Amino acid sequence: MSVEDLTCQELVEVVTEYLEGAMPAEQRMRFEEHLAYCSWCQTYLAQMRETVEVTGMLREDDLSAEARDALLRVFRDWKEP
């Protein structure tokens, strides 16, 4: 995949790998080059960073029982493609 080939959709699919520092150097370079010219993806990355930061501060007690049960249900039923 070259810089030209990296679409916004592909960036979205690998953003977690990028944020976790698990992306190979060559792919990270293409990711960052895409960010350099795509304001939509810059905004998306900023939103993802904020989401990670905010959710990292949550404790189980911060959730209602209903919200906790709904999240657990979603994760239990989640299947990898």
C-alpha positions as CSV (number, residue, x, y, z in Angstrom):
1,M,0.0,0.0,0.0
2,S,1.5,3.3,-1.0
3,V,0.6,6.8,0.3
4,E,-1.7,7.3,-2.6
5,D,-3.4,4.0,-1.8
6,L,-4.1,4.7,1.8
7,T,-7.8,5.7,2.0
8,C,-9.6,7.2,4.9
9,Q,-11.4,3.9,5.4
10,E,-8.1,2.1,5.6
11,L,-6.8,4.6,8.1
12,V,-9.9,4.2,10.3
13,E,-9.3,0.4,10.2
14,V,-5.8,0.6,11.6
15,V,-6.0,3.6,13.9
16,T,-6.0,1.5,17.1
17,E,-2.8,-0.2,15.9
18,Y,-1.3,3.3,15.4
19,L,-2.4,4.6,18.8
20,E,-1.1,1.5,20.5
21,G,2.4,1.9,18.9
22,A,2.0,-1.5,17.3
23,M,2.2,-0.4,13.7
24,P,5.2,-1.3,11.6
25,A,7.4,1.7,10.7
26,E,6.7,1.6,7.0
27,Q,2.9,1.5,7.6
28,R,3.2,4.2,10.3
29,M,5.0,6.5,7.8
30,R,2.2,6.0,5.2
31,F,-0.4,6.6,8.0
32,E,1.3,9.9,9.0
33,E,1.7,11.0,5.4
34,H,-2.0,10.6,4.9
35,L,-2.7,12.6,8.0
36,A,-0.5,15.4,6.7
37,Y,-3.0,16.2,3.9
38,C,-6.3,14.8,5.2
39,S,-8.0,17.1,7.7
40,W,-10.9,14.6,8.1
41,C,-8.5,12.0,9.4
42,Q,-6.7,14.5,11.5
43,T,-10.0,15.2,13.2
44,Y,-10.8,11.5,13.5
45,L,-7.4,10.7,15.1
46,A,-7.9,13.6,17.6
47,Q,-11.3,12.3,18.5
48,M,-10.0,8.8,19.0
49,R,-7.2,10.0,21.2
50,E,-9.7,12.0,23.3
51,T,-12.0,8.9,23.5
52,V,-9.1,6.7,24.8
53,E,-8.1,9.4,27.3
54,V,-11.6,9.9,28.7
55,T,-12.6,6.2,28.8
56,G,-9.3,5.4,30.5
57,M,-10.5,7.5,33.4
58,L,-13.8,5.6,33.8
59,R,-14.3,3.2,36.7
60,E,-16.9,0.5,36.8
61,D,-18.8,2.5,39.5
62,D,-19.1,5.4,37.0
63,L,-21.5,3.3,34.8
64,S,-25.1,2.5,35.6
65,A,-25.9,-1.2,36.0
66,E,-27.8,-1.0,32.7
67,A,-24.9,0.5,30.8
68,R,-22.5,-2.0,32.3
69,D,-24.8,-4.9,31.3
70,A,-25.3,-3.5,27.8
71,L,-21.5,-3.2,27.3
72,L,-20.8,-6.7,28.5
73,R,-23.5,-8.0,26.2
74,V,-22.0,-6.3,23.2
75,F,-18.5,-7.6,24.0
76,R,-19.7,-11.1,24.6
77,D,-21.6,-11.1,21.3
78,W,-18.7,-9.5,19.3
79,K,-17.2,-11.8,16.6
80,E,-14.1,-11.0,14.7
81,P,-14.7,-10.9,10.9
